[in-house]
């Protein structure tokens, strides 16, 4: 499909190609072909650069998210960089589907930072999540915001407990 339609300018073809490539990347992951999957996901991102089609945005955002998930275990900085790229590219869009991806990326970014012991950065990310979505935008966004707020509260509680211990109080 890429050979035949890879340079086709028609929006419907570009969308089908992006969807097909994203699905191919996911199938490669399922087959344990991680490096090939990362290359296909990078192709989705590259092909979607500068495209203003909301469906292409969704496929590119999903490619960034899938890339982050693949890199998280072995390359946590790369995983965070993929999420940062999603946020830089799509963080200000108002499309409801992209708002869901942005909320999910912020929640995931906070969790990845926590996994690395970077509690302050994680807390700042969770605050960013809360501040970007001050009102309900539906159950999918709200779920990510609620998750971030729970994680932020847990981080703050652990931080307060460590401080109490350092001060010798219980």
C-alpha positions as CSV (number, residue, x, y, z in Angstrom):
1,X,0.0,0.0,0.0
2,X,2.9,2.4,0.8
3,X,4.5,1.8,-2.5
4,X,1.3,2.4,-4.5
5,X,-0.3,5.2,-2.5
6,X,2.5,6.6,-0.3
7,X,2.6,9.9,-2.1
8,X,-1.1,10.3,-3.0
9,X,-2.4,13.7,-2.1
10,X,-6.0,12.7,-1.6
11,X,-7.1,13.1,2.0
12,X,-9.0,9.8,2.1
13,X,-5.9,8.0,0.8
14,X,-3.6,9.7,3.3
15,X,-6.0,8.8,6.2
16,X,-6.2,5.1,5.0
17,X,-2.5,5.0,4.7
18,X,-1.9,6.4,8.2
19,X,-4.4,4.0,9.7
20,X,-2.9,1.1,7.9
21,X,0.6,2.0,9.0
22,X,-0.5,2.5,12.6
23,X,-2.1,-0.9,12.5
24,X,1.0,-2.5,10.9
25,X,3.1,-1.0,13.7
26,X,0.8,-2.5,16.3
27,X,0.9,-5.9,14.6
28,X,4.7,-5.8,14.6
29,X,4.6,-5.1,18.3
30,X,2.3,-8.1,18.8
31,X,4.9,-10.2,16.9
32,X,7.7,-9.0,19.1
33,X,9.3,-7.0,16.3
34,X,9.9,-3.9,18.3
35,X,12.5,-2.1,16.2
36,X,10.5,-2.6,13.0
37,X,7.4,-1.3,14.9
38,X,9.2,1.8,16.0
39,X,10.3,2.5,12.4
40,X,6.7,2.2,11.2
41,X,5.4,4.4,13.9
42,X,8.1,7.0,13.1
43,X,6.9,6.8,9.5
44,X,3.3,7.6,10.6
45,X,4.6,10.6,12.5
46,X,6.8,11.8,9.5
47,X,4.0,11.4,7.0
48,X,1.6,13.4,9.2
49,X,4.0,16.3,9.7
50,X,2.2,19.5,8.8
51,X,-1.1,17.8,7.9
52,X,-4.2,19.6,9.1
53,X,-6.6,16.7,8.8
54,X,-8.0,15.8,12.2
55,X,-8.0,12.1,11.4
56,X,-4.3,12.3,10.5
57,X,-3.7,14.1,13.8
58,X,-5.4,11.2,15.7
59,X,-3.2,8.6,13.9
60,X,0.0,10.6,14.5
61,X,-1.0,11.2,18.2
62,X,-1.6,7.4,18.6
63,X,1.8,6.7,17.0
64,X,3.5,9.0,19.5
65,X,1.6,7.2,22.3
66,X,2.4,3.8,21.0
67,X,6.1,4.8,20.6
68,X,6.2,6.0,24.3
69,X,4.7,2.7,25.5
70,X,7.2,0.7,23.5
71,X,10.2,2.8,24.8
72,X,9.0,3.1,28.4
73,X,10.8,0.0,29.7
74,X,14.2,0.4,27.9
75,X,14.4,4.1,27.1
76,X,12.3,6.1,29.6
77,X,13.7,9.4,28.3
78,X,12.7,8.4,24.8
79,X,9.2,7.6,26.0
80,X,8.9,11.0,27.7
81,X,10.3,12.7,24.6
82,X,7.6,10.9,22.4
83,X,4.9,12.2,24.8
84,X,6.5,15.7,24.8
85,X,6.4,15.7,21.0
86,X,2.7,14.8,21.1
87,X,2.0,17.6,23.5
88,X,4.0,20.1,21.5
89,X,2.3,19.2,18.3
90,X,-1.3,18.7,19.5
91,X,-1.5,20.2,23.0
92,X,-3.5,23.3,21.9
93,X,-6.0,21.6,19.6
94,X,-9.7,21.8,20.5
95,X,-10.8,18.6,18.6
96,X,-12.4,16.4,21.3
97,X,-10.5,13.3,20.1
98,X,-7.2,15.1,20.4
99,X,-8.1,16.4,23.8
100,X,-8.5,12.8,24.9
101,X,-5.0,11.9,23.6
102,X,-3.5,15.0,25.2
103,X,-5.1,14.2,28.6
104,X,-3.9,10.6,28.3
105,X,-0.4,11.7,27.3
106,X,-0.1,14.0,30.3
107,X,-1.3,11.3,32.7
108,X,1.1,8.8,31.2
109,X,4.0,11.3,31.2
110,X,3.4,11.9,35.0
111,X,3.4,8.2,35.6
112,X,6.6,7.7,33.6
113,X,8.3,10.5,35.6
114,X,7.2,8.9,38.8
115,X,8.7,5.6,37.7
116,X,12.0,7.4,37.3
117,X,11.8,8.9,40.8
118,X,11.2,12.4,39.4
119,X,8.4,13.3,41.7
120,X,8.6,17.0,41.3
121,X,8.4,16.8,37.5
122,X,5.6,14.3,37.8
123,X,3.6,16.6,40.2
124,X,4.1,19.5,37.8
125,X,2.8,17.3,34.9
126,X,-0.3,16.3,36.9
127,X,-0.9,20.0,37.7
128,X,-0.6,20.8,34.0
129,X,-3.2,18.1,33.3
130,X,-5.5,19.6,35.9
131,X,-5.0,23.1,34.6
132,X,-5.5,22.3,30.9
133,X,-8.8,20.6,31.7
134,X,-10.4,22.7,34.4
135,X,-14.0,21.6,33.5
136,X,-15.4,18.3,32.5
137,X,-14.9,17.4,28.8
138,X,-16.5,14.1,29.0
139,X,-15.8,10.7,30.6
140,X,-12.6,9.9,28.7
141,X,-10.8,13.1,29.5
142,X,-12.2,13.2,33.0
143,X,-10.8,9.7,33.7
144,X,-7.3,10.9,32.9
145,X,-7.7,14.1,34.9
146,X,-9.0,12.1,37.9
147,X,-6.1,9.7,37.6
148,X,-3.6,12.6,37.5
149,X,-5.2,14.2,40.6
150,X,-5.1,10.9,42.5
151,X,-1.5,10.5,41.6
152,X,-0.7,14.1,42.6
153,X,-2.4,13.6,45.9
154,X,-0.4,10.4,46.6
155,X,2.8,12.1,45.6
156,X,2.1,15.1,47.9
157,X,1.2,12.7,50.8
158,X,4.5,10.7,50.4
159,X,6.4,14.0,50.2
160,X,4.8,15.2,53.4
161,X,5.5,11.9,55.1
162,X,9.2,12.1,54.1
163,X,9.4,15.7,55.4
164,X,7.8,14.6,58.7
165,X,10.3,11.8,59.1
166,X,13.2,14.2,58.4
167,X,12.0,16.6,61.0
168,X,11.7,13.7,63.5
169,X,7.9,13.9,63.9
170,X,5.3,11.2,63.3
